[in-house]
């Protein structure tokens, strides 16, 4: 009885706090919000309390629960940020949970919101569910009852309510889409994908579509026991022993099955690694089959067989198994034929790594299984050389550094290997900038002084140095009367970057100025039908405005244009590399970067040319390779300007003339 009274009193206090907040004058809302959040937090301590909060979700906006905070406008919410917000200690996780309950209420039609429709909210919640499977399917607590933390337990209760209101059947479809969407981009870091696959496997026993069940099973087998032989042996040692009893034909079938799965999904089974290491010792003639190499890859392997065998011994292990995919792609790129690469790779195997870098590399894996830091570093280099567009910035504001690693792995692998060796051995790299040599060891932290460590080994080694140097270059030119990137990018990335530079913003005022000439110049320097036929030789670093699914400005982002070409339907598209490894986001206004189905190469995303330009704010160009800007049709420029103005452009004043010559004032 006392327990019931306690729960009732807690509920009464919450309702009273909500009523008090609702009755407060607008200017005084924030005075009562903290008390309301405290009472809401107490409700979140039980599942019944969380369900009660949902029953009041239709009153949250009217009462001013989110007023004045980052959750006020639901159209700006980002599904990928929910997990981190729910884990934060304090008020933020409480408000984040309340925000999710509101979105469920909108999705269920209990709340009507002027900025988010029920269908948009449903799409949002389904994506949030797919990205938070660790809360929906929590790991079992061990026998000693290890504590998970108050915020984690609260989030688990939140998602029980969400799952009760939404449909797991719908989640299976969203989940498969998310797995396919991420895996087709072929990132180097696949922890997130593997977690989603493992959690999705728990749905196979629930009421899901048969088609979804088959897809889940296909991906689950890709990271586990794929073949009949591997399914018989849960112990890797037993599987390894069984391989010795197979004849060449049986080994070939085993190799073909794993290779096909790896190529289809981009994911590597631990049994595949055991097979590769066995073949490397006993049947090297089957290595091309086990890697599903094309003609170029086979030739590169045969030409460098002794090095290939050495690299497999050093780098391809169970903890580093994902590097096997990068290994196959590296051979097919013919990277080992570049003169500096072979000695550069051999040097890494025996490099004397400084203690802090060694520890960072070892900490990157929960189970190193006897690996050395050199093994991990070499595996990481293989992944980057094989998957230049798979390099990701992780949860760090270091898109410039990731973009540099991608560019160098494509066009300067020897230089990249030199940088890795210097950073790992000396704790320092240097770059020249306007006559001065800048050493990373002499600089304070850059944009990411506290680097989030869920990165590939090469990024773990190099990004802290690159980040500091890039920030120092920007600091030295920040007070010039133009954008610092005009001078920094060519110096930082190298000779591949043209010196011509333009952007839409006036550097001093921040106003959008002369937008139509900006659009025309991009067409005249990049579009094949307007630029006198000049083709892109190297990736071009450009700046874009990232927007939400509702077209709202989120921030600036650094990407690289890889190429511009017609898609299979004959439409010109911009194919680009996005360092955030999540390149098929919805940017609003029907602008959804694609990662497959439009002629994309592995790791690329793409947009129709005019849609891409509508999000562009700065680019480099060669002034000697351009066509006639005046030839670009007024209707095209006007269409692009409309997209820009009605999305990110709402945050800025526009000065100048539009495509049709009409004067615009500040907006």
C-alpha positions in Angstrom: 0.0 0.0 0.0 2.9 2.3 0.9 4.4 1.6 -2.5 1.1 2.4 -4.3 0.8 5.7 -2.4 4.4 6.6 -3.3 3.7 6.0 -7.0 0.5 8.0 -6.8 2.2 10.9 -5.0 4.9 10.9 -7.6 2.3 11.0 -10.4 0.4 13.8 -8.6 3.6 15.8 -8.3 4.3 15.4 -12.0 0.8 16.5 -13.1 1.0 19.5 -10.7 4.4 20.5 -12.2 3.0 20.2 -15.7 -0.1 22.3 -14.9 2.1 24.9 -13.2 4.3 25.1 -16.3 1.3 25.3 -18.6 -0.2 28.2 -16.6 3.1 30.2 -16.5 3.4 33.3 -18.6 5.6 32.8 -21.7 8.4 34.9 -20.3 8.4 32.8 -17.1 8.3 29.3 -18.6 12.0 28.6 -18.1 11.6 29.3 -14.4 9.4 26.3 -14.0 10.9 23.9 -16.6 13.6 22.6 -14.3 11.1 21.6 -11.6 9.0 19.9 -14.3 12.0 18.0 -15.7 12.9 16.8 -12.2 9.4 15.4 -11.7 9.4 13.8 -15.2 12.8 12.2 -14.4 11.2 10.6 -11.3 8.5 9.2 -13.5 11.1 7.7 -15.8 12.4 5.5 -13.0 9.6 2.9 -13.7 8.0 1.6 -16.8 4.5 2.6 -15.5 5.9 6.1 -15.0 7.2 6.2 -18.6 3.9 5.1 -19.9 2.2 7.8 -17.9 4.5 10.4 -19.4 3.5 9.2 -22.9 -0.2 9.6 -21.9 0.5 13.3 -21.3 2.7 13.9 -24.4 -0.1 15.7 -26.2 0.2 18.5 -23.7 4.0 19.0 -23.8 4.2 21.6 -26.6 1.2 23.6 -25.3 2.6 23.7 -21.8 6.0 24.9 -23.1 8.1 21.9 -22.1 10.6 22.4 -24.9 10.3 26.2 -25.2 13.6 28.0 -25.6 15.7 24.8 -26.0 17.1 22.8 -28.8 14.2 20.4 -28.8 11.6 23.1 -29.4 11.3 22.7 -33.1 10.7 19.0 -33.9 11.5 19.5 -37.6 15.2 20.0 -36.7 15.6 16.8 -34.7 18.1 14.3 -36.0 17.6 10.5 -35.4 21.4 9.9 -35.3 21.8 12.3 -32.3 19.2 10.6 -30.1 21.4 7.8 -28.7 24.0 10.2 -27.5 21.5 12.6 -25.9 19.8 9.7 -24.0 23.1 8.7 -22.5 24.0 12.1 -21.1 23.9 12.4 -17.3 21.4 15.1 -16.2 18.6 17.1 -17.6 19.5 16.6 -21.3 18.6 12.9 -21.3 15.3 13.6 -19.6 14.3 16.3 -22.2 15.5 14.0 -25.0 13.2 11.2 -23.7 10.3 13.6 -23.5 11.0 14.7 -27.0 10.8 11.2 -28.3 7.5 10.6 -26.6 6.2 13.7 -28.3 7.3 12.4 -31.7 5.6 9.1 -31.1 2.4 10.9 -30.1 2.6 12.9 -33.4 3.3 9.7 -35.4 0.2 8.1 -33.8 -2.0 11.1 -34.6 -2.5 12.0 -30.9 -0.8 15.4 -31.6 -1.0 17.6 -34.6 2.1 19.8 -35.2 2.4 22.5 -37.8 6.0 21.6 -38.7 5.9 17.8 -38.6 3.2 15.5 -40.2 2.2 12.2 -38.7 3.9 10.4 -41.6 7.1 12.4 -41.2 7.1 11.7 -37.4 6.5 7.9 -38.1 9.5 7.9 -40.5 11.6 9.7 -37.9 10.6 7.3 -35.0 11.2 4.2 -37.2 14.7 5.4 -38.0 15.3 6.2 -34.3 14.3 2.7 -33.4 16.6 1.2 -36.1 19.5 3.3 -34.7 18.9 2.4 -31.1 18.6 -1.4 -31.1 21.0 -1.6 -28.2 18.2 -0.1 -26.1 15.4 -2.2 -27.7 17.4 -5.5 -27.4 19.7 -4.8 -24.4 22.5 -7.2 -23.6 21.7 -9.6 -20.8 23.0 -8.5 -17.4 25.6 -11.0 -16.1 25.1 -13.2 -13.1 26.5 -10.6 -10.7 23.9 -8.1 -11.8 26.2 -5.5 -13.2 24.8 -2.0 -13.1 24.1 -0.5 -16.5 23.6 3.1 -15.4 20.5 5.1 -14.7 20.4 6.7 -18.1 20.7 3.4 -20.0 17.9 1.8 -17.9 15.8 4.9 -18.5 16.4 4.7 -22.3 15.5 1.0 -22.3 12.1 1.8 -20.6 11.6 4.6 -23.1 12.0 2.2 -26.0 9.7 -0.3 -24.5 7.0 2.3 -24.6 8.0 3.3 -28.2 7.9 -0.4 -29.4 4.5 -0.9 -27.7 3.1 2.1 -29.7 4.9 1.4 -32.9 5.4 -1.9 -34.8 8.4 -4.2 -34.7 7.2 -5.5 -38.1 7.7 -2.0 -39.5 11.1 -1.8 -37.7 12.3 -4.9 -39.5 11.9 -3.1 -42.8 13.5 0.1 -41.6 16.3 -2.0 -40.1 17.1 -3.9 -43.3 17.0 -0.6 -45.2 19.5 0.9 -42.7 21.8 -2.1 -42.9 21.8 -2.1 -46.7 22.1 1.7 -46.8 25.2 1.7 -44.6 26.9 -1.5 -45.8 26.6 -0.5 -49.5 28.7 2.6 -48.7 31.5 0.2 -47.7 32.8 2.0 -44.6 36.0 0.7 -43.0 34.5 0.8 -39.6 31.5 -1.6 -39.5 30.9 -1.9 -35.8 27.6 -0.1 -36.1 26.5 -2.3 -39.0 27.5 -5.5 -37.2 25.6 -4.5 -34.1 22.5 -3.8 -36.2 22.8 -7.2 -37.9 23.2 -9.0 -34.5 20.2 -7.2 -33.1 18.2 -7.8 -36.2 18.8 -11.5 -35.8 16.7 -11.3 -32.7 13.7 -10.2 -34.9 13.8 -13.4 -36.9 11.6 -15.1 -34.3 9.1 -12.3 -34.3 6.3 -11.6 -36.7 8.3 -10.1 -39.6 7.9 -10.4 -43.4 9.5 -13.5 -44.9 11.4 -11.3 -47.3 12.9 -9.3 -44.4 13.7 -12.5 -42.5 15.7 -13.8 -45.5 17.7 -10.5 -45.7 18.4 -10.5 -42.0 19.6 -14.1 -42.3 21.8 -13.3 -45.2 23.6 -10.5 -43.4 23.8 -12.4 -40.2 25.5 -15.4 -41.9 27.9 -13.0 -43.6 29.4 -12.1 -40.2 29.1 -15.5 -38.7 28.7 -19.1 -39.8 28.1 -18.9 -43.5 28.8 -22.3 -44.9 27.5 -25.8 -43.8 31.0 -26.6 -42.6 31.3 -23.5 -40.4 27.8 -24.1 -39.1 29.0 -27.5 -37.7 31.8 -25.9 -35.7 31.2 -23.1 -33.3 34.8 -23.4 -32.1 37.2 -21.8 -34.6 39.9 -24.3 -33.7 37.7 -27.2 -34.8 36.9 -25.5 -38.0 40.5 -24.9 -38.7 41.3 -28.5 -38.1 38.4 -29.6 -40.4 39.9 -27.6 -43.2 42.9 -29.9 -43.3 40.5 -32.8 -44.2 39.1 -31.1 -47.3 40.3 -31.8 -50.8 41.0 -29.0 -53.2 37.5 -29.0 -54.7 35.9 -28.7 -51.3 38.3 -26.0 -50.3 37.4 -24.1 -53.4 33.7 -24.3 -52.7 34.3 -23.0 -49.2 36.5 -20.2 -50.5 33.9 -19.2 -53.2 31.0 -19.0 -50.6 32.9 -16.7 -48.2 34.2 -14.5 -51.1 30.8 -14.1 -52.6 29.3 -13.1 -49.3 32.1 -10.6 -48.6 31.6 -9.0 -52.0 27.8 -8.8 -51.7 27.7 -7.4 -48.2 31.1 -5.8 -47.6 31.2 -7.7 -44.3 33.8 -10.4 -43.3 33.1 -13.6 -41.3 35.7 -14.7 -38.8 35.6 -18.1 -40.4 36.7 -16.4 -43.6 39.9 -15.2 -41.9 40.7 -18.7 -40.6 40.2 -20.0 -44.2 42.4 -17.3 -45.7 45.2 -17.9 -43.1 45.0 -21.7 -43.8 45.2 -21.1 -47.6 48.1 -18.7 -47.1 50.1 -21.5 -45.6 48.9 -24.5 -47.7 47.1 -23.5 -50.8 48.1 -20.1 -52.1 46.7 -20.8 -55.5 43.2 -20.5 -54.0 43.8 -17.1 -52.5 42.5 -15.3 -55.6 39.3 -17.4 -55.3 38.9 -16.8 -51.6 39.2 -13.0 -52.2 37.1 -13.1 -55.5 39.8 -11.0 -57.2 39.3 -9.6 -60.7 42.0 -9.9 -63.4 43.9 -6.9 -62.2 43.8 -8.1 -58.6 45.0 -11.5 -59.5 47.9 -10.0 -61.5 48.8 -7.7 -58.5 48.8 -10.7 -56.2 50.9 -12.9 -58.4 53.4 -10.1 -58.9 53.8 -9.5 -55.2 53.0 -13.0 -53.8 55.7 -13.0 -51.1 54.6 -9.6 -49.8 51.0 -10.6 -49.9 51.7 -13.7 -47.9 53.6 -11.6 -45.3 50.8 -9.1 -45.0 48.2 -11.8 -44.4 50.4 -13.2 -41.6 50.8 -9.8 -40.0 47.5 -8.0 -40.6 44.7 -10.5 -41.2 43.5 -11.8 -37.8 40.2 -12.4 -36.2 40.0 -8.9 -34.5 41.1 -7.2 -37.7 39.0 -9.4 -40.0 37.3 -6.5 -41.7 40.7 -5.5 -43.2 40.3 -8.6 -45.4 37.8 -6.7 -47.6 40.2 -3.8 -47.9 43.0 -6.2 -48.7 41.0 -7.6 -51.7 40.1 -4.1 -52.9 43.8 -2.9 -52.4 45.0 -5.7 -54.8 42.3 -4.8 -57.3 43.4 -1.1 -57.2 46.9 -2.2 -58.1 48.3 -0.2 -55.2 51.3 -2.6 -54.7 52.5 -1.6 -58.1 53.2 2.0 -56.8 57.0 2.1 -56.2 56.9 3.7 -52.7 54.1 1.4 -51.4 56.0 -1.9 -51.0 58.9 -0.5 -48.9 56.4 1.7 -47.1 54.3 -1.3 -46.0 57.4 -3.4 -45.1 58.6 -0.6 -42.9 55.4 -0.5 -40.9 55.7 -4.2 -39.9 58.9 -3.5 -37.9 58.3 0.2 -37.1 59.3 1.3 -33.5 55.9 2.8 -32.4 55.9 5.3 -29.6 54.1 4.2 -26.4 51.0 6.4 -26.5 50.3 5.5 -30.1 50.9 1.8 -29.3 48.4 2.0 -26.5 45.8 3.8 -28.6 46.0 1.1 -31.3 45.7 -1.7 -28.8 42.8 0.0 -27.1 40.9 0.1 -30.4 40.0 -3.6 -30.0 38.4 -5.1 -27.0 40.2 -8.4 -27.7 43.5 -8.0 -29.4 44.0 -11.8 -29.4 47.8 -11.5 -29.1 48.1 -8.8 -31.8 50.8 -6.2 -31.7 50.3 -2.5 -32.4 52.2 -3.0 -35.7 49.7 -5.7 -36.7 46.8 -3.3 -36.1 48.5 -0.4 -37.8 49.3 -2.5 -40.9 45.7 -3.8 -41.1 44.4 -0.3 -40.8 46.7 0.9 -43.7 45.5 -2.0 -45.8 41.9 -0.9 -45.2 42.5 2.7 -46.2 44.5 1.8 -49.3 41.8 -0.6 -50.4 38.8 1.6 -49.4 39.8 5.3 -49.9 36.1 6.3 -49.7 35.5 4.2 -46.6 37.5 6.5 -44.4 35.1 8.1 -41.8 35.4 11.0 -39.4 33.4 9.2 -36.8 31.9 11.5 -34.1 34.5 14.1 -34.6 34.4 17.5 -36.4 37.3 16.4 -38.6 35.9 16.1 -42.1 38.9 18.0 -43.5 41.3 15.4 -42.1 39.2 12.4 -43.3 39.0 14.0 -46.7 42.8 14.3 -46.8 43.3 10.6 -45.9 40.9 9.7 -48.7 42.6 11.9 -51.3 46.1 10.7 -50.4 45.2 7.0 -50.4 44.0 7.5 -54.0 46.6 9.7 -55.4 49.6 9.6 -53.1 49.7 6.3 -51.2 53.5 6.6 -50.7 53.1 10.0 -49.1 50.3 8.7 -46.8 52.5 5.8 -45.7 55.3 8.3 -44.9 52.9 10.3 -42.7 51.7 7.3 -40.9 55.2 6.1 -40.1 56.3 9.5 -38.9 53.3 10.0 -36.7 53.5 6.5 -35.2 57.3 6.6 -34.7 58.1 10.3 -34.0 54.8 11.6 -32.7 55.1 14.4 -35.3 54.4 15.3 -38.9 55.1 18.6 -40.7 53.7 20.6 -43.6 54.9 23.7 -45.4 52.7 26.7 -45.5 53.6 30.0 -47.2 57.3 29.5 -46.6 57.1 28.1 -43.0 57.3 24.5 -41.8 54.5 23.7 -39.4 55.2 20.8 -37.0 52.2 19.1 -35.4 54.0 18.4 -32.1 54.4 22.1 -31.4 50.7 22.8 -31.7 47.7 22.7 -29.3 44.6 20.7 -30.0 42.7 21.6 -33.1 38.9 21.2 -33.8 38.9 17.9 -31.9 41.3 18.2 -29.0 39.4 15.2 -27.4 39.3 12.8 -30.2 36.4 10.3 -30.2 38.2 7.0 -30.6 35.8 5.0 -32.7 38.0 5.4 -35.8 40.1 3.2 -38.1 43.7 2.7 -37.0 45.1 5.2 -39.6 42.8 7.9 -38.5 43.6 7.2 -34.8 47.3 7.8 -35.7 47.1 10.7 -38.1 44.0 12.7 -37.5 45.2 14.4 -34.2 48.2 15.7 -36.2 46.3 16.7 -39.3 43.6 18.4 -37.2 46.2 20.6 -35.4 48.0 21.5 -38.6 44.8 22.4 -40.4 43.6 24.6 -37.5 47.0 26.3 -37.4 46.9 27.1 -41.1 43.4 28.6 -40.7 44.5 30.6 -37.7 47.3 32.2 -39.7 45.1 33.5 -42.4 41.8 34.1 -40.6 42.0 37.8 -40.7 42.5 38.2 -44.4 39.7 39.6 -46.4 38.6 36.3 -47.8 37.8 32.7 -46.7 40.8 31.0 -45.1 40.2 27.9 -47.1 41.2 29.7 -50.3 44.9 29.4 -49.1 44.7 26.5 -46.6 43.2 23.8 -48.9 45.9 23.9 -51.6 48.7 23.9 -48.9 47.1 21.2 -46.8 45.9 18.7 -49.4 48.6 19.3 -52.0 49.2 20.1 -55.6 46.0 18.5 -56.7 43.9 21.4 -55.5 43.3 24.2 -58.0 44.0 27.7 -56.7 40.7 29.3 -58.0 38.2 29.7 -55.2 34.8 31.2 -54.7 31.9 31.0 -52.2 28.4 32.4 -51.7 29.1 34.3 -48.5 30.7 37.7 -48.1 33.5 37.1 -45.7 33.0 40.3 -43.7 29.2 40.5 -43.4 28.1 36.8 -43.8 25.5 37.9 -46.3 24.8 35.8 -49.4 26.1 37.9 -52.3 25.9 37.5 -56.1 24.4 34.0 -55.9 23.6 33.7 -59.6 27.2 34.3 -60.7 28.3 31.7 -58.2 26.0 29.1 -59.7 27.0 30.0 -63.2 30.7 29.7 -62.4 30.2 26.2 -61.0 28.4 25.2 -64.2 31.1 26.8 -66.3 33.9 25.0 -64.5 32.3 21.6 -63.7 29.3 20.8 -65.9 30.5 18.9 -69.0 28.0 20.7 -71.3 29.2 24.2 -70.2 32.9 23.8 -69.3 34.4 23.2 -72.8 34.7 19.5 -72.1 37.4 19.7 -69.4 37.3 16.6 -67.2 38.0 16.3 -63.5 41.4 14.8 -62.9 41.5 14.8 -59.1 38.9 15.1 -56.3 37.8 18.6 -55.6 37.3 19.6 -51.9 34.1 21.7 -51.6 31.9 23.0 -48.8 28.2 22.2 -48.6 25.3 23.3 -46.3 23.9 20.3 -44.6 20.1 20.5 -44.1 17.5 18.4 -42.2 14.8 16.3 -43.8 12.7 19.5 -43.5 15.3 21.6 -45.3 16.5 23.4 -42.2 20.1 24.5 -41.9 22.2 22.2 -39.8 25.7 23.4 -40.5 28.6 23.4 -42.9 30.4 20.2 -44.1 33.5 19.3 -46.1 33.2 16.7 -48.9 35.0 15.9 -52.1 33.6 15.8 -55.6 35.0 12.6 -57.1 33.6 13.0 -60.6 30.7 14.3 -62.7 29.1 12.1 -65.2 25.8 10.9 -66.7 23.9 8.3 -64.7 22.3 5.2 -66.5 19.3 7.3 -67.4 21.4 10.0 -69.0 21.1 12.6 -66.3 24.2 14.5 -65.1 25.0 13.8 -61.5 27.7 14.9 -59.1 29.4 11.9 -57.5 31.0 12.8 -54.2 32.7 11.4 -51.1 31.2 12.2 -47.7 33.5 11.6 -44.7 30.6 11.0 -42.3 29.9 7.5 -43.9 26.2 8.3 -43.9 25.9 9.6 -47.3 22.2 8.9 -48.1 20.7 11.4 -45.7 17.5 13.2 -46.6 18.3 16.9 -47.0 14.7 18.0 -47.6 13.0 19.4 -50.7 13.2 16.0 -52.2 17.0 16.1 -52.2 18.2 12.7 -51.1 21.8 11.8 -51.9 21.9 8.2 -53.3 24.5 5.6 -52.6 23.4 3.0 -55.2 21.2 2.7 -58.2 22.5 5.7 -60.1 25.9 4.6 -61.3 27.7 5.2 -58.0 31.1 3.6 -57.5 31.8 1.9 -54.2 31.7 4.5 -51.4 30.3 7.3 -53.5 27.1 9.1 -53.1 25.4 11.2 -55.8 22.8 13.9 -56.6 21.4 15.4 -59.8 23.7 18.3 -60.7 21.3 21.1 -59.9 20.3 19.6 -56.5 23.9 19.3 -55.5 24.6 23.0 -56.5 21.6 24.1 -54.3 23.6 22.9 -51.2 27.0 24.1 -52.4 28.6 27.2 -50.7 32.3 27.0 -51.7 34.4 25.3 -54.3 37.9 25.4 -55.9 38.3 25.7 -59.7 40.9 26.1 -62.4 40.5 29.6 -63.9 42.1 28.3 -67.1 39.6 25.5 -67.5 36.2 27.0 -67.8 33.5 27.7 -70.3 31.1 30.6 -70.7 29.1 31.3 -67.5 26.5 33.3 -69.5 25.5 30.2 -71.4 23.8 28.7 -68.3 20.0 29.1 -68.7 18.3 31.6 -66.5 15.6 29.0 -65.6 18.3 26.6 -64.3 19.9 29.3 -62.1 16.5 30.4 -60.8 15.5 26.9 -59.9 18.7 26.4 -57.9 18.4 29.7 -56.2 14.8 28.9 -55.1 16.0 25.6 -53.6 18.8 27.4 -51.7 16.7 30.3 -50.5 13.9 28.1 -49.2 16.3 25.8 -47.3 19.6 26.9 -45.7 19.2 30.4 -47.2 16.4 31.3 -44.8 19.2 31.7 -42.1 20.9 34.5 -44.1 20.5 37.9 -45.7 20.6 37.8 -49.5 22.3 40.7 -51.3 22.6 41.1 -55.1 20.6 40.1 -58.1 18.9 36.9 -59.0 19.1 35.1 -62.3 16.4 37.3 -63.9 18.1 40.6 -62.8 15.5 41.5 -60.1 17.0 43.3 -57.1 16.8 41.5 -53.7 17.1 43.2 -50.4 17.7 41.5 -47.0 15.4 38.7 -46.1 
